[in-house]
């Protein structure tokens, strides 16, 4: 990566939002379960600051999908960012946090679901719901790593889930409907949760789904579509 990198700040962000069973964040590393195609395993990412690199350790079972795993991790830590360019544009704002970046998504559907669960609730409450969601609908995986027990539920799995099943976790029905609608739209190819050529079109299509408003669509664009112009301006904290 191009230095500086606000590693501790990135780790703190991911730690506060870690999905129980899917992600574990320690004082020095980010760990998570991975399921790509038929391949299952875990990855662990730590910081080699002296080399301006991140060190990645992964299960042998993931070697056949090493390239997509590394590409996803680059998005999680926003390694393509140009911190000098950011600092030039943001001036004093950036000076307080050199190398600060926007955490991306290892899995677009995972973060999009998290965005819906985070509507009008605290980060802690959304994180609790995310853990329940993964435990109920995610595939169980034996990892040998403490705290890593499930893959995050896929769009395919959630598309055939009922509102009542999701609501049983303490998730209000409207959000359950939104999550299912999102999963179905992803399966039909109406929504792409990867960096897209026409982000504005993707945002418009997200807003057309029930239960997804401007804030949620902008948040998804920021973290899953890697759109530099994403701005969740209707967020209460941002407005303050």
C-alpha positions in Angstrom: 0.0 0.0 0.0 0.9 3.6 -0.4 1.7 5.0 3.1 0.6 6.2 5.5 -2.0 3.7 6.6 -4.2 4.3 9.6 -4.1 0.6 10.6 -5.2 1.0 14.2 -8.2 3.1 13.1 -9.2 0.5 10.5 -8.9 -2.3 13.0 -11.0 -0.4 15.5 -13.7 0.2 13.0 -13.8 -3.5 12.0 -13.7 -4.6 15.6 -16.7 -2.6 16.6 -18.7 -4.2 13.7 -17.3 -7.7 13.8 -20.0 -10.3 13.1 -19.9 -13.0 15.7 -18.9 -16.3 14.3 -17.8 -14.8 11.0 -15.2 -12.2 12.1 -12.7 -11.9 14.9 -10.6 -8.8 15.5 -7.6 -9.0 17.9 -5.3 -6.2 19.0 -3.1 -7.0 16.0 -5.1 -8.9 13.3 -8.4 -9.2 11.4 -9.6 -12.8 11.0 -12.6 -14.1 9.2 -14.2 -17.1 7.6 -14.2 -17.4 3.8 -16.5 -19.3 1.4 -15.8 -18.9 -2.3 -17.4 -21.5 -4.6 -16.7 -24.9 -3.0 -13.7 -23.6 -1.1 -13.9 -22.9 2.7 -11.3 -21.6 5.2 -10.1 -18.6 7.2 -7.8 -15.7 6.6 -5.9 -13.6 9.0 -4.5 -10.1 8.2 -1.8 -8.3 10.2 0.3 -5.2 9.6 3.9 -5.3 8.4 4.4 -1.5 8.9 8.1 -1.5 8.1 7.4 -2.9 4.6 4.2 -0.9 4.0 2.5 -4.2 3.5 -0.3 -6.3 5.0 0.6 -9.9 5.9 -2.1 -12.4 4.9 -2.2 -16.0 6.3 -4.9 -18.3 4.9 -6.1 -21.9 5.0 -4.5 -24.2 2.5 -8.0 -25.0 1.2 -8.2 -21.4 0.0 -5.1 -21.5 -2.2 -7.1 -22.2 -5.4 -9.0 -19.0 -4.8 -6.0 -16.9 -3.6 -6.4 -14.2 -6.2 -10.0 -13.3 -5.4 -9.3 -13.6 -1.6 -6.5 -11.0 -1.9 -8.6 -8.8 -4.1 -11.3 -8.8 -1.5 -8.9 -8.0 1.3 -7.5 -5.1 -0.7 -11.1 -3.7 -0.7 -11.6 -4.3 3.0 -8.5 -2.1 3.8 -8.9 0.3 0.9 -5.4 -0.4 -0.2 -5.8 1.3 -3.6 -6.4 4.7 -1.9 -4.0 7.5 -2.5 -3.4 9.0 1.0 -1.3 11.9 -0.3 -4.1 12.9 -2.7 -6.7 12.6 0.1 -4.5 14.8 2.4 -4.1 17.4 -0.4 -7.9 17.7 -0.8 -8.9 17.5 2.8 -6.1 19.5 4.4 -6.6 20.0 8.1 -9.3 17.4 8.3 -6.9 14.7 7.0 -4.0 16.0 9.0 -5.5 14.7 12.2 -5.8 11.1 10.8 -3.0 10.5 8.3 -3.7 7.5 6.1 -7.4 7.2 7.1 -9.4 5.2 4.5 -12.9 3.9 3.9 -13.2 0.2 5.0 -14.6 -1.8 2.1 -16.5 -5.1 1.9 -15.0 -8.6 1.7 -18.5 -9.6 0.7 -20.9 -7.1 -0.8 -24.1 -8.8 0.3 -22.7 -9.1 3.9 -22.1 -5.4 4.2 -25.4 -4.5 2.5 -27.3 -6.6 5.0 -25.4 -5.0 7.8 -26.4 -1.6 6.4 -30.1 -2.5 6.6 -29.7 -3.9 10.1 -27.9 -0.7 11.1 -30.9 1.5 10.2 -31.8 3.8 13.1 -30.0 1.6 15.7 -26.6 1.8 17.4 -23.5 0.1 16.0 -23.6 -2.3 19.0 -27.3 -3.2 18.4 -26.7 -3.8 14.7 -23.6 -5.9 15.5 -25.7 -8.1 17.8 -28.4 -8.6 15.2 -25.7 -9.4 12.6 -24.3 -12.2 14.8 -27.8 -13.7 15.3 -28.4 -13.5 11.6 -25.2 -15.3 10.7 -25.7 -18.0 13.4 -29.2 -18.8 12.2 -28.7 -18.7 8.4 -25.0 -19.0 7.8 -23.3 -22.3 6.9 -21.4 -23.9 9.9 -17.7 -24.3 9.2 -15.0 -26.0 11.3 -12.0 -23.7 11.4 -9.9 -24.5 14.4 -9.8 -20.8 15.1 -11.6 -19.6 18.3 -14.7 -17.5 17.5 -14.9 -18.4 13.8 -17.8 -20.8 13.3 -20.0 -19.7 10.4 -19.9 -18.3 6.9 -22.0 -15.2 6.4 -25.4 -16.2 4.9 -25.5 -15.9 1.1 -28.0 -14.1 -1.1 -29.2 -17.6 -2.3 -29.9 -18.7 1.2 -31.7 -15.6 2.3 -33.8 -15.3 -0.9 -35.8 -18.3 0.1 -36.2 -17.2 3.7 -39.4 -16.0 5.2 -40.0 -12.6 6.9 -41.1 -14.5 10.0 -37.9 -16.5 10.2 -35.7 -13.3 10.1 -38.1 -11.4 12.4 -37.8 -14.2 15.0 -34.2 -12.9 15.7 -35.6 -9.5 16.9 -35.3 -7.8 13.5 -38.4 -5.7 12.7 -40.5 -7.1 9.8 -39.8 -4.1 7.5 -36.1 -4.7 7.7 -36.6 -8.4 7.2 -38.6 -7.6 4.0 -35.8 -5.3 2.8 -33.1 -8.0 3.4 -35.1 -10.6 1.4 -35.9 -8.1 -1.4 -32.2 -7.3 -1.6 -31.2 -11.0 -1.8 -33.8 -11.7 -4.5 -32.6 -8.6 -6.5 -29.0 -9.8 -6.3 -29.9 -13.3 -7.5 -31.9 -11.8 -10.5 -28.9 -9.6 -11.4 -30.8 -6.4 -10.8 -28.4 -5.3 -8.1 -24.6 -5.7 -8.3 -22.8 -5.3 -5.0 -19.4 -5.1 -6.6 -17.7 -1.8 -7.8 -19.9 -0.9 -10.7 -19.5 1.3 -13.8 -22.8 3.0 -13.3 -23.0 3.6 -9.6 -25.8 6.1 -9.8 -27.9 3.5 -11.6 -27.2 1.0 -8.8 -28.1 3.5 -6.1 -31.4 4.2 -7.9 -32.2 0.5 -8.1 -31.3 0.0 -4.4 -33.7 2.8 -3.4 -36.5 1.2 -5.4 -36.3 -1.8 -3.1 -38.7 -1.8 -0.1 -37.0 -0.5 3.1 -33.9 1.0 1.5 -33.7 4.7 1.5 -31.1 7.3 0.5 -28.8 6.7 3.6 -28.7 2.9 3.2 -28.1 3.2 -0.6 -25.3 5.7 -0.1 -23.7 3.6 2.7 -23.8 0.6 0.4 -22.2 2.6 -2.4 -19.5 3.8 -0.1 -18.5 0.5 1.3 -19.4 -2.1 -1.4 -19.3 -0.1 -4.6 -16.1 1.8 -3.5 -17.6 5.0 -4.9 -15.5 8.0 -3.8 -18.5 10.4 -4.2 -20.8 8.4 -1.9 -22.2 10.6 0.8 -24.8 9.4 3.3 -25.8 13.0 4.0 -29.1 12.1 5.7 -27.3 10.5 8.6 -28.0 12.2 11.8 -24.4 12.3 13.0 -23.2 13.6 9.6 -25.8 16.4 9.7 -24.7 17.3 13.2 
